[in-house]
Amino acid sequence: MQERWLSVEEIAAHLGVNRDTIYKWITRKKMPAHKLGRLWKFLASEVDQWVKGGHAAEDVPTTAPAAATKRKMRHH
């Protein structure tokens, strides 16, 4: 039997995370996703393999806001 394509809502429920997290993972962490027109679709098997590979937990370098940087500097 062929695997069914899942929507953003379905893959978020499958992983137990918020929809916004899915969109962030697509752009920031290269979550396996396929764009069909305006919609993102997922194969649970691909996403499960990606999660098991530790990619969801990887830290992605981002630019820290200036206020957060100043707070960190004061505490050191």
N, C-alpha and C positions, 0 to 999 in steps of 0.2 A: 504494500500500500504506500502511496506517495505521501510525503509529509505535507501538511497544510501550512500555508503562509499565515503568519500572525501579525496583528496590528500593533501599534505602539501601546495601546491600552492592554492588549493581551500579553505582550512580552513583559510589560511592567508588572502585571499581576503574577506572571510566571516566576519572575525574579524577586517579587516582593519589594519593589521600589516604586518611586513616583515617576510619572510620565516625564517630568522635567529632567530627571536623572538620565532617562533613556536618551533624550535629545543631546544632553551634555556628553554622554559616553560616545555617541555617534561622532560628534565633532572633535572632542578632545582626546578620546582614547581609542578611536578607530574600531568601535563596536561593529561587528558584521551586520550590515543592513543593506537593503536593496530599495532604491527609490523607483516607484511606479507612478509616474505623473507627479502629483503633489504628495503622495502617500509613501510612508516608510513601511516596508514589510520585512519580516524576519522569519528565519527558520530556527526553531528552538534548538535543534541539534547543533547548528553553527554557533549560536549564542552560548549554549551550555559549554561547548568546547572552549570558546573564548574566555568564559568565566573561569573554567577549570585551569586554564593556562595562566591565570593570575592577572590578566589584563585589566580587569575592573578595579583591582586594588592598586595598580601602578600609580605613582605620583607623576603628574604631568606638570612641568615647570610653568608657572604663570607669573605674571607681574603682580607683585603685592601692592595694594593701595598704599599711598603715602602715609596715612594715619596708622595703619597696621605696622609699617616699617618703623615709624617713630616710636610706637609702643614697645616693640621688640628691642630697640636700641636702648631705651631707658632702663629696661629690666636687666641688661647684661652688665 
